[in-house]
Amino acid sequence: MQNTYDGMQLKIIESTLDVVGELGLENLTIRKVSKHADISLGIIHHHFQNKENLVYCTYDHLIRQARAQISEARSQIDDPVARMKLTAKLCFIPALTSKGATNVWPQMWSSSVHDARVRRLCSAFSKRLVSNLLYDYRAVGCNKELAHTFALQTSALIHGIWIEQSILNTVSQDQSISIINANIDNLTGQIWRL
């Protein structure tokens, strides 16, 4: 699969997210995307061949978008604690919490159980998040084993809070960020106390 999507492909993917946001992934059809994007069915088939590839490319687009924004922002910050907090905050950007993205992400993770391509996407995203956090926990003084444990814990908290906020609406975005930041402060405080 190519690294980026061109203008027409991006228009189709964004229309896919809009349709999924309105109707849910289970009700997505290429015909509905075609109508929403005001383009022919043939153009969608030309770029994506079928619905399965369109959905996969939508997953791929969301993950690439998240990774690019996180990588770019992390490169601007030297303080490892601030970098971890920013990394967590960027998991809640509007592109990842929009109605369409909120309907797509859980389906993507669920699909990874039986679809090897999707599993590779999810695994790469998760490993990159853990790797970034591991690097930061090491920078504040953790040994490798403890840093790995803390990185996994923080990653799991980010995923869980994302579900609470984006799907269940049990917490606000400010509460989500505060909970994750408090966890990072607690873990880094433990390191410094040791």
Rosetta blueprint (number, residue, H / E / L):
1 M L
2 Q L
3 N L
4 T L
5 Y L
6 D L
7 G H
8 M H
9 Q H
10 L H
11 K H
12 I H
13 I H
14 E H
15 S H
16 T H
17 L H
18 D H
19 V H
20 V H
21 G H
22 E H
23 L H
24 G L
25 L H
26 E H
27 N H
28 L L
29 T L
30 I H
31 R H
32 K H
33 V H
34 S H
35 K H
36 H H
37 A H
38 D L
39 I L
40 S L
41 L H
42 G H
43 I H
44 I H
45 H H
46 H H
47 H H
48 F H
49 Q L
50 N L
51 K H
52 E H
53 N H
54 L H
55 V H
56 Y H
57 C H
58 T H
59 Y H
60 D H
61 H H
62 L H
63 I H
64 R H
65 Q H
66 A H
67 R H
68 A H
69 Q H
70 I H
71 S H
72 E H
73 A H
74 R H
75 S L
76 Q L
77 I L
78 D L
79 D L
80 P H
81 V H
82 A H
83 R H
84 M H
85 K H
86 L H
87 T H
88 A H
89 K H
90 L H
91 C L
92 F L
93 I L
94 P H
95 A H
96 L H
97 T H
98 S L
99 K H
100 G H
101 A H
102 T H
103 N H
104 V H
105 W H
106 P H
107 Q H
108 M H
109 W H
110 S H
111 S H
112 S L
113 V L
114 H L
115 D L
116 A H
117 R H
118 V H
119 R H
120 R H
121 L H
122 C H
123 S H
124 A H
125 F H
126 S H
127 K H
128 R H
129 L H
130 V H
131 S H
132 N H
133 L H
134 L H
135 Y H
136 D H
137 Y H
138 R H
139 A H
140 V L
141 G L
142 C L
143 N L
144 K H
145 E H
146 L H
147 A H
148 H H
149 T H
150 F H
151 A H
152 L H
153 Q H
154 T H
155 S H
156 A H
157 L H
158 I H
159 H H
160 G H
161 I H
162 W H
163 I H
164 E H
165 Q H
166 S H
167 I H
168 L L
169 N L
170 T L
171 V L
172 S L
173 Q H
174 D H
175 Q H
176 S H
177 I H
178 S H
179 I H
180 I H
181 N H
182 A H
183 N H
184 I H
185 D H
186 N H
187 L H
188 T H
189 G H
190 Q H
191 I H
192 W H
193 R H
194 L L
